[in-house]
Amino acid sequence: MTKAKGYFFKGNRTRKGGSFPLFVADNSTRIMLQVSGQIYIFASMKNVGLLSLRAFALLVFFTGSMLHAEIIKSLAYPLYLKGAKTDLHLSDYVTDCALADSVSFHPAIMKIETGKPCQLFVVANVAKLPPITEMKIWSKGKYESVPVISSRKESRQIFFDAGDKTYKSVSIAGDFNNWNPKANMLNQAGKRWITALSLFPGTYSYQLVVDGKWMLDPTNRDSVSNGNGGYNSVLRIGRPPEILPSIVAVSHNGRKIRIESSNKRLPDSLLVWVDNQKLPAFTKSDSAGFDISIPQQKDGLHWIRVMGYNKLGISNDLLLPLNDNKIDVQSCLSSERSMVMYFPMVDRFLDGNKANTKKVEDKEIDPKANYMGGDLAGITQKIKDGYFTNLGINAIWISPIVQNPAKGYVEFPEPHRKYSGYHGYWPVSGTTIDARFGTPEEFKALVKEAHAKGIKILLDFVSNHVHEEHPLYKKHKEWTTPLTLKDGTKNIRLWDEQRLTTWFDTFLPDLDYSKPEVVEAMTDTACWWIKTYDIDGFRHDATKHVPEEFWRALTLKLRKNFPDKKLFQIGETFGSRELIATYVNQGEQDSQFDFNTYFDARSYFVNPTESADRLRRSLQETFSWYGSHHLMGNISGNHDLPRFISYASGAMSFSEDDKKPGWERKIEVKDTLGYHRLLQLQAFNMTIPGIPVIYYGDEIGMPGANDPDNRRMMRFAELNPAESKVLKTTAMLSNMRKNSPALLFGETIMLRATDPQVLSYARQYFDEIVLIVFNKKSSFDTVQVMLPEAWASYKAESLLGGRCAVEGGKLAAGVSAAGFDIIKLKP
């Protein structure tokens, strides 16, 4: 009987042990086969029948299906090790832990300690662990394989030389600690202050905080614009992405796929998964690449995932759809991987039913902070008339529609303005639809109409807090976190210092999820919405302010209650990529909004002097954190941020307080170049991996400062020529994306231009190569982009009618002022 180190599961009980059976013993006869160094165990001779052992071994190799336990119901997210010790929640992968007999790892995983039910602590010998290995979850002699990505953290010492001066405290605040000046203090050693940071590869902005004064690091000459008129020091950790190995699928024929490199740096070998079954490693077929034979699978949609590494690091990953044993993009056009999402704020979109329009009668509430009449009937009307379909939208995220208070409330921070609950984020009920938005029947009609047109509906779910009028709070005040801290400080909007307990305002009690009864009540409420209205998932508000225990409990309950329904969950977290990635995994959320890439894109497209390097690095860091084929939301804007076009047109400056202008002056489009820059952002979002998310009004270039000025009533008529062009071009880009395999599943290849301000990249999916190029200048320019050697003699065709050609290994493209071009390259 084969044995291995690991952790043994049986029912709800766990047992610690140094070695254990890979399956639960019973009276059946077992067969053990070794194929390419891998041991395969089968539960019974019945699986073999009359086949010889040799023939059976070949059958196993070419089908893989008999090894597949099928206890993970979707493509498994990789397990990212966070250092020497990582929490592993088996319930992230397996809905019922009783189905998992055991878990096994690479030998460099030295120890697995007992924790809570279904929770392990993986302790790795990082120095001896390959960059990519696998975790096997065994069930009845078969297993599911999950990619395991080793920790990439590096240690870096930070120094501050005090000289002859005396200081009381020195700390460092930056992207790596969510700009919390109390998170990483430096220790004094003579005239020096020192600390060590353990960071993942990437580029981090930071400042030193010396006796409360923020300053650039005097020992570091490397700095970058902070997007608000100032600068931050920069730490660069890890090897440059351009020297890492790369892979791209260049052709397929029948059951063989050809994999080559886009930068001539191939991995040493390839690790290939079909769904959650790892195949034996593939070595190079020749000096230029790999040939992968894919085993036959049962009919239906499957996913081929390819990874690789060499001594320099990990390559990008490939994700290829396999349908009925053929590479087939069309088979997954209705999946979450082809979504283009739209976010209408219900009250501000369209008034489809005048009878339910009702403002809060309070003179202290400014009209822009009061109800304007938008409702569910208005959204349904636009679904029916084809507005969303024409725009290329196949998923709608709807702001909260639960009952909000009837009166207004004054916010805690100065200047203490008064608001209504028009936005929906002050719930006084978990299940009642606010009458000002519509009725249950109207919401059901909306969902039915959307589904008939192939549009998914995601509902904004508020789990962080309730309103003080909510029955839950009135009945269970002990279910909330303290409003006043031990030192007497009000626990309000302490976003990082009290991240999991802070209140959003004095009238919005923060729920205490350390209490199981609170978790149970709120997860039940979420399930009620799925069951009652047949929605397709949730957008989760304030994700980082809710403990992970809640997200795991919610996702697990959704899987158990709706096993046959594919639900999608996307969350909101302002913070570092490391923090955001905490919530993107098999057991919590499918996705988060990629605010970091948005902020870097905004800086690049708006600031005339911003180099393309910053945005190029930002994209590559997103890939390293979430994968090359992630599901992160690429936003055009957000209801908590000033409108992009307000900055892009010069109506607002990054150096001003973004909360004041909307109250003090009328924000309009100051320069029509702002419309072109907005389209650059839309083109960027539509041509990079992830899910494009259009904030309502960004498809026409609506201006606005921060909340509530960025939440004006949507306009559908009397658009000026520039607004009409933005609408038409956005729709064109969205529909182009949905019909391009390269833009949906292609590898992203970063390219360099002769002008450092020009951003260019290509997406390649087998023989389809789409190249995107942006001109930041305020005048027409012919930009030149250096191409990989393999494309040096290709022909170029602009999909937008522009002029372009390949000459001398470079692409020359004429691009309009603040414009872009999308170009196909062909042999």
GUZA-394877 format. One record per residue (C-alpha): residue in one letter; z, x, y. Coordinates in steps of 0.25 Angstrom, whole numbers, plus 5000, padded with zeros to 4 digits. Layout:
// residues N
aZXY...
//
This chain:
// residues 827
m500050005000t499650065014k500750085023a500850125038k501850135049g501950015058y502649885060f502749775050f502749625053k503049505044g503249375050n504149375062r504949495057t504649645059r505049765051k505149905056g504650015046g503950145045s502950105035f502549965029p501449895022l500249855030f500249715024v501349625019a501449645004d501049534995n500549524981s499049534984t498249654980r497749744991i496649834993m496649955002l495350025007q495150145016v493950135024s493650255035g495050295034q495650155036i496450075026y496049935024i497049845016f496649705010a497549605006s496949554993m495849594982k495249454986n494749524998v493949624989g493349524979l492349594970l491949704980s492249844976l493249914985r492150004991a491249884994f492449815000a492749935009l491349935014l491549785017v492849815025f492149915033f490949835037t491649705040g493049735044s493349595043m494249605031l495149695038h495349605050a496649535050e496249435061i497649415067i497249455081k496449345086s495649415097l495149555100a496449635101y496749705114p497049855112l498549895111y498749995123l499850095120k500650115133g501250245129a502250295118k502750155116t502050015117d502449875115l501549805104h501649655103l500949615090s500949475095d499949515105y498949535094v499449445083t499849295086d500749295074c501449425071a501749375057l500249395054a500449545057d500949625045s500949755052v500449845063s499949985061f499550095071h498950235072p499950345066a500350385080i501050255083m502350315078k503250195078i503350045080e504649995083t505249855081g505249765093k505149615095p504449525085c502949565086q503249675096l503149825092f503349955100v502250055097v502650195099a501450295099n501350445098v500350445110a499950595108k499450565093l498850425096p497350415097p496850345110i496450225102t497050175089e497250045082m498449945079k498249875066i498949735064w498949705050s498949575043k498849555028g498149685026k497149675037y497349715051e496949695066s496649825074v497049835088p496549955097v497750035101i497550125114s498450235116s499250265128r498450335139k499650365148e499750495155s500950555162r500850605177q501950665186i502050615200f502650715210f503150695225d503550815232a504650785243g504650915249d505750935259k505950785260t507050695253y506650565247k507450455240s506450405231v504950425227s504150335218i502750315214a502050175215g500650145210d499650075201f500450125189n501750055193n501149935201w501550005214n503049985211p503750095219k504950085210a504250105197n504050255197m505150335204l504950485206n506150575202q506550685212a506550835207g506850925218k505850905229r504850835220w504850685215i504250665201t503950555191a502950545179l502050425177s501450385164l500050325167f498850275160p497550335164g497050275177t497050295192y498350255199s498550235214y499950265218q500950305230l502250375231v503450295237v504350395244d505650335249g504850205250k503650255257w502350245250m501450365251l500250435244d500650545234p500550675243t500150755230n498950675226r497750675234d497050565226s497150435233v496450305233s496350185243n497350075240g496449965244n497349935256g496950035266g497850145260y497850245249n498550275236s498750405228v498050405214l498450455201r497350475190i497750475176g496950505164r495450555162p494350505170p493650385163e492350445164i492650555154l493250455144p492350425132s491450305134i490750205124v489650105126a488850025116v487450055118s486749975107h486949895094n486049865083g486549765072r487849815067k487849955075i488349985089r487950115096i489150165105e488850275115s489550335127s489250305142n489750445146k489450535134r490950535130l491050465117p492350435110d492650515097s492550395089l492550245091l493550135087v492950005085w493549865083v492849735078d493849635084n495149685079q494649775068k494449925070l493349985062p493350135057a493150225069f491750265072t491350405075k490050455083s488750425076d488150535085s488450615097a488050495106g488850385100f489350295089d488650185080i489650075077s489349985065i490149855067p490549785054q490049645052q491049535057k491149385054d490349295063g490949275077l491349355089h491949495087w492249615096i491849755094r492849845101v492549995102m493450105108g493450255107y494050385112n494050535113k494950645118l494750605132g495150465130i494750315127s493350265129n492950125134d492950015124l491849925119l491849775116l490749715110p490549565105l490049555091n489649415087d489149375073n489049525071k488149555083i488449615097d488449485105v488949465119q488449315120s489549285109c490649315119l490149255132s491249145131s492349245129e493349295139r492549425140s491449355147m492249275157v492049265172m493249205178y493449125191f494749095198p494748965206m496148935213v496148785210d496648735224r495648825231f494348805223l493848655224d494448525227g493848435217n494848325218k495248285232a496248185227n497248295222t497148385235k498548395241k499048495250v500548535252e500948465265d501648575272k501248635286e501848765282i500848785271d499548845277p498348775272k497848895265a499048895257n499048745253y498248665243m496748655246g496348555236g495648635225d495848575211l495448575196a494348465199g493748565208i493648675198t493048575188q492048535198k491548675199i491548695184k490648575183d489648605194g489448745187y490048835198f490848915188t489648925178n488648965189l489649075194g489749125179i491149085177n491649055163a493249065166i494048995177w495449045180i496148925187s497348945196p498648875192i498548725192v500048685188q500848605198n501348675210p502348635220a502048525230k502548595242g502348735248y503248855247v503548975256e503249115250f504449215249p503749335256e503449335271p502849275279h503349155270r502149075270k502148935263y501148895252s500848785243g500548805228y499048785229h498848905220g499548845208y500548965206w501848895209p501948805196v502948695196s502448645182g501848725170t500948615166t500648515177i499348525184d499548525199a498948385204r498348455216f497448535206g497148415197t497548345184p497648385169e496348305167e495648385178f496048515172k495648475158a494248435164l494148565171v494448645158k493448555150e492348575160a492548725161h492548735146a491248655145k490548765154g491148885147i492248915157k493648955153i494848905161l496048995163l497248935170d498149015179f499549015172v500749045181s501849105172n502649195181h503349085189v503548945191h503848865204e505248835207e504848685206h504448705191p505248635181l505448755173y506148825184k506948705188k507448695174h507548845170k507848925182e508449025172w506949045168t506649135180t506849275185p507849305196l507349275210t508449375216l508549515210k509949585208d509749655221g509549525229t508049545230k507149425229n506349445216i505049395223r503749465222l504249595217w502949605209d503249735203e504749765204q505149635198r503749605191l504249515180t505349435188t504849425202w504649285208f503349255216d504149175226t505549115228f504948975222l504249045210p505249075200d504849185190l504949155176d505849235167y505049265154s506149345148k506649205143p505849155131e505949005135v505149045148v504049115140e503948995131a503848885142m502748955150t501948995138d502048855133t501548805146a500348905146c499948845132w500048705137w498948735147i498048785136k498348675127t498248565137y496948615145d496248705135i496148815146d495648955142g496849035146f497649085158r497649165170h499049215171d499749235185a500649355188t500549415174k501349545177h502549455182v502649395169p503249475157e502349505145e503149425136f502649305142w501249345141r501349385127a502049255123l501049165131t499849235124l500449225110k500749085112l499349055117r498749125105k499649045095n499448905102f497948925104p497449015093d495948975094k495848975109k495449095116l496249105129f496149205140q497249255149i497149335161g498249385170e498649425184t499349565186f499349645199g499649785195s499249915188r498249905176e499349955167l500249835171i499049735170a498649795156t500049755151y499649615150v498249625145n498349635130q498249555117g499549475119e499649445134q498349425143d496849445140s496649495154q497149525168f496549525182d496049675185f496649685199n496549835199t495049835197y494949725207f495749805218d494949935215a493649855216r494049785229s494349925235y493049975230f492149865235v492849845248n493149985253p491950055257t492450195254e493150165240s492450245229a491950185217d492850275209r494050185211l493450065205r492750145194r494150195190s494750065191l493750005181q493950115171e495550095172t495349945169f494549985157s495650085152w496749975154y496049855149g494849905141s493349915144h493149765141h494349705147l494549565151m495249595164g494949505176n494049565187i494349485199s493549455212g494849415219n496149345217h496949245223d498049345226l497149445234p496249435246r494849395243f493949525240i492949485251s494049485262y494149635259a492649655256s492149595269g493249665278a493949535281m495249605276s495749745275f496449805263s497449865273e497949725277d499049635271d498149545263k499049425264k499049415279p497549405283g497349265277w498449205285e498049285298r496549275299k495349215293i494749295282e493249285280v492149375275k492049475286d490849555281t489749495272l489749635264g491049575258y490249475250h489449595244r490749665241l491249545234l490049535226q490249685222l491649645217q491049525209a489949615203f491049715199n491849615192m490649555185t490149685180i491449755175p492249725162g493249605163i493249465168p492749435182v493649345189i493149275202y494149225211y493649095217g492849115230d492549255227e491149205222i490849175236g491649275244m492749195249p493649275258g495149275260a496449355262n497549345252d498249215247p498049115251d496749155259n496149205247r496249055241r495348985250m494648855246m493348885238r492048865244f490848815236a489948765248e489348825261l489348965256n488749065265p487549155260a488449275256e489449185249s488349115241k487749255237v489149295232l489249165224k487849185218t488049335215t489449315209a488849205199m487649305196l488649415193s489549325184n488349275176m487749415175r489049465169k489149345158n487649375154s487749525153p488349595140a488549725148l489349655159l490249585148f490349695138g489749815142e490449955144t490749995158i490150125162m490550185175l489450245183r489450345195a488550335207t488150445217d488950365228p490450365224q490650225230v489650165221l490250095209s489350085197y489550055182a488750005170r489049905159q488349935146y488249845134f487349905124d485949905130e486349825142i486749915154v487249845167l487549945179i488249895191v488249965205f488949935218n488649985232k489849985241k489050025254s488749915265s487249955264f486249955253d486250085245t485550145233v486650185224q486450285212v487250275199m487250385189l486950335175p487350385161e486250475155a485850365145w485450275156a484750385164s483350325161y483650175161k483050075170a483849995180e483749845183s484549775194l485049645190l485249605204g483849645209g484149775215r483449905215c483850005205a483350125196v483750235187e483350365192g483750505187g484950455179k485450365191l485350225195a484950195209a485150055214g485049995227v486249915230s486449825242a487649835252a488949815245g488149775233f487949795218d486849795208i486949765193i485849845185k485349845171l485049975165k483949975154p483350085145
//
